[in-house]
């Protein structure tokens, strides 16, 4: 669905360029118990970012992704406990919860001229949680 939306917008961007920012999740890197389909869809966004960046570069469109950790939202109130238990088996006992504004700042940066050389990348904003595929 997201791919279709992005591709339908390309003609509107092509004359002046633009930015596409996908919002993935730490769940795209570390699946959480009980959230399998959610985590798989967030992992797919990581690949979609890498695949679309070179395809849209000729239209001066940058494609990036932000993968937040646990952010204070209604959704996270149910996932914090699940994540805490899955990470405690790895020796992590402290869970940091971020604010939505912290993600907004990262997205604003990726859309700015200061990030003009960044495309095809995923920025993890996790409060220190390790996130690698």
N, C-alpha and C positions, 0 to 999 in steps of 0.2 A: 504494500500500500504506500509506504513512504517513498519507495522508488518511483512509483507512478506520479506522485505529487511533485517530486523534484523534477522529473523529466518534463512534466507539463509546464513547469515554470521556466525552464531554460530559455525559451524564446523571449521572455520578458527581461531576462538578465543579460542576454547575449550582446546587446548594444552597449552596455556600460559595465558589465561584470557584476559580481556579487559574491555572497557567501552562503553556504549551506552548512548549518550546524546541527548535527544529530545529537540527541541526548541519550546516551547509553546508561550504564550502571556498573558499579563494582560487581554486581551479579553476573555481568557478562564475562568476567574473569574468574569468579569463584561462585559456582552454582550454590544456591541456598535450598535447603530441604523444604519441600512443599511449594517451591516457586519455579519448578522446572521450565514450563513454557515461557514464563517471564524472562528467565535467565537466558534461554536459548534465543529469544527474540533480541535481547540486548547484545548477545555475542554476534548476532547477524549484523547489527549496526556497525560493529567494529570492521567487519569485512566489507560492508557496503561503502563505508568511508574510504577505505583503501582502493576499492574498485572504481568508484565514481570520480575521485580526484583527477586521475590522468585523463579520463574521458571528457571532463568539463573544463580542463585547464585551457584548452584552445579558445573557449568562450570567455576567458578571464573570470572564471568562477572557481573560488576556492571551496573545498569540502573538508570539513573537520568534524571532530566529535568530542564531546565532553562525557566522561564517565565519573559521575559523582559517587562518593561513598554513601554513608547513611546521612541523609539530610532530614531535618525536622519537618516532616509532612504527615498527613493522615496515613498515607501508605506505609511510611517507615515505622509507625507505632506498632504495627503487627510484625514487621520484619526484624526489628532490633533484637528481640529475644532469639529468633532463629539464627541470626548471624552471630550473636554472642556465643551460643552453644557450638556452632560449627567452627568458630575461630578458637574457642578455648581448648579444643583438642590440638591446636597448633601451638599452644603456649601463649596465645594472646588473651589477656584478661581485661583489657581496657578498651571500651568502645567509645570512639569520639563521634559526636553527632554534630554535623555542620548546619549552617543556616542557609536558606534558599539564596540569600543575597551573595553568598560566597560563590555559588555556581553562576549567578548572573554576571558577576564581575569577570569571570573567566570567559564567558560567552561574549561579553562586550569586547574584551581584549581580542579574541579571535576574529571579531568582525571589524576591528580597527585597522588603520594603516600600519600600526606598529607590528602587526602580524602578517604583513603582506607577503612574506616569504614562507609562510606556514600553510601547507595543504596536505591532505591525506593523513593527518595525524589525529591521534586520540590523546587528549589531556586528561589524566586522572586527577581528581580533586577528592582525596579520600581521608584527609587528616592523618596520613601516615600509614594507612593499610597498604600492604604490598599487593600489587595488581600486575601480573604478567601472565600471558598465555603460555 
